[in-house]
């Protein structure tokens, strides 16, 4: 990204959301209960999706080239999909366990 104020702001937001995705996923993996896992994983999903937003915004306003962003955006989208699938699996297990009680 260029060394402009706009790029600095988007770059900062991008770094924060991307690192928050990882930090919250790590926290989810250490959750003390399945419900806490789902809650923490939900935060990680939000942050991963926000990362995707900042990548797309940087492209839209011309701060980066499509060739630079496309593989990163694709990976961010895959991460969102993986996390959503994991959360769905855990929610289904929780619902099943609740139904048996």
C-alpha positions in Angstrom: 0.0 0.0 0.0 1.2 3.5 -0.6 2.4 5.7 2.2 -0.7 7.9 2.5 -3.0 8.6 5.4 -5.9 6.7 3.9 -3.7 3.6 3.3 -2.2 3.9 6.8 -5.7 3.8 8.3 -6.8 0.8 6.2 -3.5 -1.0 6.8 -3.9 -0.5 10.5 -7.5 -1.8 10.5 -6.4 -4.8 8.4 -3.6 -5.7 10.7 -5.9 -5.4 13.8 -8.7 -7.5 12.3 -6.3 -10.2 10.9 -4.4 -10.6 14.2 -7.7 -10.5 16.2 -8.9 -13.4 14.1 -6.0 -15.5 15.2 -6.1 -14.4 18.8 -9.8 -15.1 19.1 -9.4 -18.5 17.4 -6.7 -19.4 19.9 -8.9 -18.3 22.7 -11.8 -20.5 21.3 -9.5 -23.5 21.2 -8.9 -23.0 24.9 -12.5 -22.3 25.8 -13.7 -23.8 29.1 -17.0 -25.1 27.6 -18.6 -25.9 24.3 -20.8 -22.8 24.6 -17.8 -20.6 25.3 -16.1 -22.2 22.2 -19.0 -21.1 20.0 -19.1 -17.6 21.5 -15.3 -17.1 21.0 -15.4 -18.7 17.5 -18.2 -16.2 16.6 -15.9 -13.3 17.4 -13.1 -14.9 15.3 -15.6 -15.2 12.4 -16.5 -11.5 12.7 -12.9 -10.5 12.7 -12.0 -12.7 9.7 -15.0 -11.3 7.8 -13.8 -7.8 8.7 -10.4 -8.6 7.4 -12.0 -9.5 4.1 -13.9 -6.2 4.1 -10.7 -4.2 4.5 -9.0 -6.1 1.7 -11.9 -5.5 -0.6 -12.0 -1.8 0.4 -8.3 -1.3 -0.2 -8.9 -2.7 -3.7 -12.0 -0.7 -4.3 -10.3 2.6 -3.5 -7.2 1.8 -5.5 -4.7 1.2 -2.7 -3.7 -2.2 -3.9 -3.9 -4.2 -7.2 -6.3 -7.1 -7.7 -3.4 -9.5 -8.3 -2.1 -8.6 -4.9 -5.4 -8.9 -3.0 -7.1 -11.7 -4.8 -5.1 -14.6 -3.1 -5.4 -12.9 0.3 -9.1 -12.3 0.0 -9.6 -15.9 -1.2 -7.8 -17.1 1.9 -9.7 -14.9 4.2 -13.0 -16.1 2.7 -11.8 -19.7 3.1 -11.0 -19.0 6.8 -14.5 -17.5 7.3 -16.1 -20.6 5.7 -14.0 -23.0 7.8 -14.8 -21.2 11.0 -18.5 -21.0 10.2 -18.6 -24.7 9.5 -16.9 -25.4 12.7 -19.3 -23.3 14.6 -22.3 -25.0 12.9 -20.9 -28.4 13.8 -20.6 -27.4 17.5 -24.0 -25.8 17.6 -25.5 -29.0 16.2 -23.8 -31.0 18.9 -25.0 -28.6 21.6 -28.6 -28.8 20.3 -28.4 -32.6 20.2 -27.1 -32.7 23.8 -29.8 -30.3 24.9 -32.5 -32.4 23.3 -31.3 -35.4 25.3 -31.6 -33.7 28.6 
